[in-house]
Amino acid sequence: MSKISIEKISQSKITEVDFNNIVFGKQFSDHMFVADYKDGKWSDFKILPFGKIEVSPACAALHYGQAVFEGMKAYKNEQNEVLLFRPLDNAKRLNISAKRLCMPEIPEDIFMEGLTQLIKLDSEWVPKTEGSSLYIRPYMFASEQLLGVRPADEYKFIIFTAPVNSYYAEPVNVKIETSYSRATEGGVGYAKAAGNYAAALYPAKLGQDAGYQQLIWTDSVNHEYIEESGTMNVMFHIGDKLITPNLDFKTTLAGITRNSVLTLAKDLGITVEERRVSVTEVINAAKEGVLKDVFGTGTAATIAQVASITFKDDKYVLPKIEERELSNKLAKMLQEIKHEKIEDKYSWIHKI
C-alpha cells in the first residue's frame, strides 16, 4: 500500500474522559483510519481526526444494506505496551463477510498497517484499568451514489476506536426465542453484516421489555435447535462436557472468542463437542441438575455468564457464579493472555 497521510487532531479529547466511568460505545478516541475503493482498487489512505463523514443521500449502503463490520480490542501489559488480540483473524473474517455481500475484500496489509498506525497514534487511549480495553471497530460500506439494485462500485473502509469497560456488569437473564429468527440457512447469518443486527433489534426489545437482557436464538424452521445468544456465541457446560452449536449450517458467526475458548478448554482436558444442540437437551439438563453453566462468548463481553434461562413460561436458575469453575477459569485465562500475564503459546497476541 502507499503511504498513509496523517492529520492529527489539534487538541486531544482524552482529558474529557473519566476512564473509571466509561459508557460502552459512547466516547471515541481522537483519530480514525479511512481508505476508499474506486476504479477497482483501494487508495487514498489517511488518518484523520475522528469526526463526521460526508455521504450522499443516495449512498448505496443506506438503501441496500451493503455494510459489514468487525469488533476487536487492544490492551496494555505491565510494561505499558499495546497488545492486540488476534487481529489477523478479524481481517480474514471481515473479508468473508464482504465476499458474501458482494463487496471488495480489503487486503490484509492495508487492514494491519492502517490499524497499527492508528493505534500507535492513539495509544494513550488504551485504558490501564482492570476490566477495561480499547474497542476497535473496522467497518466497510458501499459509498457510491446508487439507486439501481446492484453491487456498488465504490466503498469506504474505516477504523475507529473507543475506550470501554465491561459490556455486562452482571450475569444475564435470557429467554429462548421461539417466534422470531436471527438467521436462515442459505442466508447471511455467518457474516458480520449490519442488517443481521437490525433484524434482531425488535425481538431483542420485546425480550428486554419482559425482563430479559438477551435472547437465545433458535433455528428458523422449527425453533428446535439453539444457534446463538444475542450477539454472541453460546456454550453449555453439561456434565463433564462443554457443548456449543456447530457452524456447519452457516447461520452462526464463527466467533474469534468462541474459537479461543474452545482451544483453551481442550487444553484443560475438557471434552468439547461442536454439534447441533437442541432446546430439549438443554432444558432436560437444567431439570436434571447437570447444566453446570451457560455463557456467551464475544469480543464485547468476552465471557458473559447466564444467570437464568426461560423457556416458554418456565424459568431455570443456573448455579451461582462463584460455583462455576470452568467459565471463571476460561475468562481468567483469556484476560491473562490478553495482558501478557501468562504465556501466549497460541501466538494470539500482536504487539504494537
C-alpha positions in Angstrom: 0.0 0.0 0.0 1.1 3.6 -0.5 1.9 5.8 2.5 -0.8 6.8 4.9 -1.3 10.6 5.2 -1.8 11.7 8.8 -3.7 14.7 10.0 -3.5 15.0 13.8 -6.2 16.5 16.0 -5.4 20.0 17.2 -6.1 19.1 20.8 -6.8 15.6 22.2 -10.1 14.9 23.8 -8.6 12.4 26.3 -8.8 14.8 29.2 -12.6 14.8 28.9 -12.9 11.1 29.6 -13.3 9.6 33.0 -11.7 6.2 32.5 -13.3 4.9 35.6 -16.8 5.6 34.4 -16.9 4.8 30.7 -20.3 4.3 29.0 -19.8 1.5 26.4 -19.6 2.8 22.9 -20.3 6.5 23.7 -16.8 8.0 23.9 -14.4 7.9 20.9 -10.7 8.3 20.6 -9.0 11.1 18.7 -8.5 9.6 15.2 -9.8 7.3 12.5 -8.3 5.5 9.6 -10.0 5.9 6.2 -9.5 4.2 2.8 -11.5 4.4 -0.4 -12.3 1.8 -3.0 -12.8 3.2 -6.5 -12.0 2.1 -10.1 -11.3 -1.4 -8.8 -8.7 -0.6 -6.2 -8.1 0.7 -2.7 -6.4 4.1 -2.4 -6.4 7.4 -0.5 -5.2 6.0 2.8 -5.4 8.6 5.6 -5.7 9.0 9.3 -7.9 11.9 10.3 -9.4 13.4 13.5 -12.4 11.4 14.4 -15.5 13.2 13.1 -18.3 13.2 10.7 -18.0 11.8 7.1 -19.9 13.1 4.1 -22.2 10.7 2.2 -24.8 11.2 -0.5 -28.5 10.8 0.3 -28.2 8.1 -2.5 -25.4 6.3 -0.6 -25.9 2.7 -1.6 -25.4 1.3 1.9 -28.3 3.3 3.2 -30.7 1.8 0.6 -29.4 -1.7 0.0 -27.5 -2.6 3.2 -24.1 -3.3 1.9 -22.3 -2.8 5.2 -20.1 -5.2 7.2 -18.0 -4.6 10.4 -15.7 -6.2 12.9 -15.1 -5.8 16.6 -11.8 -6.3 18.4 -9.8 -4.9 21.3 -6.5 -3.5 22.4 -5.0 -4.0 25.9 -1.9 -2.9 27.8 0.6 -5.1 29.6 2.5 -4.2 32.7 5.3 -2.6 30.6 2.6 -0.2 29.1 2.9 -1.9 25.7 -0.2 -2.1 23.5 -1.4 -5.6 22.6 -4.0 -6.6 20.0 -5.8 -9.9 20.3 -5.9 -12.0 17.1 -6.2 -9.0 14.7 -5.5 -11.1 11.5 -8.5 -13.3 12.3 -10.7 -10.2 12.3 -9.2 -9.1 8.9 -9.9 -12.6 7.5 -13.5 -12.6 8.8 -14.2 -9.2 7.5 -13.3 -10.4 4.1 -15.6 -13.5 4.4 -18.4 -11.1 5.3 -17.5 -8.7 2.4 -17.5 -11.6 -0.1 -21.0 -12.7 1.0 -22.3 -9.2 0.5 -20.6 -8.8 -2.9 -18.1 -6.2 -1.6 -14.4 -5.9 -2.3 -12.0 -7.6 0.1 -9.6 -5.4 2.0 -6.0 -6.7 1.6 -4.7 -7.8 5.0 -1.6 -5.5 4.7 -3.9 -2.4 4.3 -6.0 -3.6 7.3 -3.0 -4.2 9.5 -1.0 -1.1 8.5 -4.0 1.2 9.0 -4.8 -0.4 12.3 -1.2 -0.3 13.5 -0.6 3.3 12.7 -4.0 4.3 14.2 -3.3 2.5 17.5 0.2 3.9 17.7 -1.2 7.4 17.3 -3.9 6.9 19.9 -2.0 4.5 22.2 -2.8 6.7 25.3 -6.4 5.9 24.8 -5.8 2.2 25.7 -7.1 2.0 29.3 -4.9 0.6 32.0 -7.7 -0.1 34.5 -8.7 -3.6 35.2 -11.6 -4.8 33.1 -11.2 -2.0 30.5 -9.9 -2.0 27.0 -9.8 -0.1 23.7 -12.6 -1.3 21.5 -11.7 -1.2 17.8 -14.4 -1.0 15.1 -13.2 -1.7 11.5 -16.1 -1.5 9.0 -16.8 -1.2 5.3 -19.8 0.2 3.5 -21.0 1.0 -0.1 -20.4 4.7 -0.6 -21.5 5.0 -4.3 -24.5 7.2 -5.2 -26.7 4.5 -6.5 -30.5 3.7 -6.9 -30.2 0.7 -9.1 -30.2 -2.6 -7.3 -26.7 -4.0 -7.9 -23.4 -4.2 -6.0 -21.8 -0.8 -5.6 -18.6 0.2 -7.4 -17.3 2.5 -4.6 -16.7 1.7 -0.9 -15.2 3.2 2.3 -13.2 1.3 4.9 -12.9 3.0 8.2 -11.4 2.0 11.6 -12.2 4.0 14.7 -11.8 3.2 18.4 -13.4 3.7 21.8 -12.3 3.1 25.3 -14.7 0.7 27.1 -15.5 -1.1 30.3 -17.2 -4.4 30.7 -20.3 -4.9 28.4 -22.3 -6.7 31.1 -21.8 -5.7 34.7 -23.8 -8.7 35.9 -24.8 -12.2 34.7 -27.7 -12.0 32.2 -31.2 -13.5 32.2 -32.1 -14.9 28.9 -35.1 -16.5 27.2 -35.2 -19.0 24.4 -36.8 -17.3 21.4 -39.4 -19.4 19.6 -41.2 -16.9 17.4 -38.5 -14.8 15.7 -35.4 -15.9 13.9 -31.9 -14.3 13.6 -30.8 -16.2 10.5 -31.8 -18.8 8.0 -29.8 -21.5 6.1 -28.5 -20.0 2.9 -28.7 -16.5 4.3 -26.0 -14.2 5.8 -26.1 -15.4 9.4 -22.4 -16.3 9.3 -21.4 -12.8 8.0 -20.9 -9.8 10.3 -23.4 -7.8 8.3 -25.1 -4.7 9.7 -28.5 -6.0 8.6 -28.3 -9.0 10.9 -28.2 -6.7 13.9 -31.0 -4.5 12.7 -33.3 -7.6 12.2 -32.6 -8.7 15.8 -33.4 -5.4 17.4 -37.2 -5.8 17.6 -37.4 -9.3 19.2 -34.5 -8.3 21.5 -36.5 -5.3 22.6 -39.6 -7.4 23.3 -37.4 -9.6 25.4 -35.9 -6.7 27.3 -39.4 -5.3 27.9 -40.2 -8.6 29.5 -37.1 -8.5 31.7 -34.5 -10.5 29.7 -31.1 -9.0 28.9 -30.7 -11.3 25.9 -32.3 -14.0 23.7 -31.2 -17.4 22.8 -31.8 -17.7 19.1 -33.1 -21.0 17.6 -33.3 -22.3 14.1 -35.8 -20.7 11.8 -37.5 -23.9 10.7 -38.9 -25.5 13.9 -37.1 -23.4 16.7 -35.8 -26.8 17.8 -32.0 -26.2 17.8 -30.0 -23.4 19.5 -27.8 -21.1 17.4 -26.6 -18.0 19.3 -27.3 -15.9 22.4 -28.0 -12.3 21.5 -24.9 -11.1 19.6 -22.7 -13.8 21.0 -21.9 -17.5 20.5 -23.3 -19.6 23.3 -21.8 -22.6 25.3 -23.3 -25.1 27.7 -21.4 -27.0 30.4 -23.4 -30.2 30.7 -22.0 -32.9 32.9 -18.3 -33.1 32.1 -18.7 -31.7 28.5 -18.5 -28.2 27.0 -21.1 -28.2 24.2 -21.6 -25.4 21.6 -23.6 -25.2 18.3 -21.5 -26.1 15.3 -21.0 -23.8 12.3 -22.0 -26.2 9.6 -25.3 -24.5 8.7 -23.7 -21.0 8.2 -26.4 -19.4 10.4 -23.9 -18.7 13.2 -21.0 -16.4 13.3 -17.5 -18.0 13.6 -16.6 -16.1 16.7 -12.9 -15.5 17.4 -13.6 -15.6 21.2 -15.5 -18.8 20.6 -12.5 -20.4 18.9 -10.2 -19.1 21.7 -12.4 -20.5 24.5 -12.7 -23.9 22.8 -8.9 -24.1 22.3 -8.3 -23.3 26.0 -11.0 -25.8 27.1 -9.4 -28.6 25.1 -6.0 -27.8 26.6 -7.5 -28.0 30.1 -8.6 -31.5 29.2 -12.3 -30.7 28.9 -14.3 -32.7 26.4 -15.6 -30.3 23.7 -18.4 -31.0 21.4 -19.4 -28.8 18.4 -22.7 -30.1 17.2 -26.4 -29.3 16.9 -27.7 -28.5 20.4 -31.4 -29.0 20.9 -33.6 -26.9 23.2 -34.9 -30.1 24.7 -31.4 -31.3 25.6 -30.6 -28.1 27.5 -33.9 -27.9 29.3 -33.7 -31.5 30.3 -30.1 -30.9 31.6 -31.4 -28.0 33.7 -34.3 -30.1 35.1 -31.9 -32.9 36.0 -29.4 -30.6 37.6 -26.5 -31.4 35.3 -26.5 -28.0 33.5 -23.5 -26.5 35.3 -23.0 -23.4 33.3 -24.2 -21.4 30.3 -22.3 -18.5 28.9 -22.0 -16.3 25.8 -18.6 -15.6 24.1 -17.8 -12.5 22.1 -15.5 -9.6 21.7 -17.5 -7.0 23.7 -18.3 -9.2 26.7 -15.5 -11.9 26.3 -17.5 -14.3 28.5 -21.0 -13.3 29.6 -22.4 -15.7 32.2 -26.1 -16.5 32.1 -28.0 -16.3 35.4 -31.2 -17.9 34.2 -32.9 -19.4 31.1 -36.6 -19.1 30.5 -38.3 -21.4 28.0 -41.9 -20.6 27.4 -43.2 -20.0 30.9 -40.6 -21.9 32.9 -37.5 -20.3 34.3 -34.4 -22.3 35.1 -31.9 -20.7 37.5 -28.3 -21.6 37.0 -25.6 -22.2 39.7 -24.2 -19.2 41.5 -21.4 -17.5 39.6 -18.8 -18.3 42.2 -19.6 -22.0 41.8 -18.8 -22.1 38.1 -15.3 -23.4 37.9 -15.0 -23.7 34.1 -16.3 -20.3 32.8 -14.5 -18.4 35.6 -11.2 -20.2 34.8 -11.6 -19.6 31.0 -12.4 -15.9 31.5 -9.3 -15.5 33.7 -7.0 -17.3 31.3 -8.2 -15.2 28.4 -7.7 -11.9 30.3 -4.2 -13.0 31.4 -3.2 -13.9 27.9 -4.5 -10.6 26.6 -2.4 -8.7 29.1 0.6 -10.9 28.8 0.4 -12.1 32.4 0.7 -15.7 31.3 2.4 -17.3 28.3 0.7 -16.9 24.9 1.6 -20.3 23.4 -1.0 -19.8 20.6 0.6 -16.7 19.1 -2.7 -14.8 19.6 -1.1 -11.5 20.7 0.1 -8.9 18.2 2.3 -6.3 19.9 2.1 -2.7 18.5 
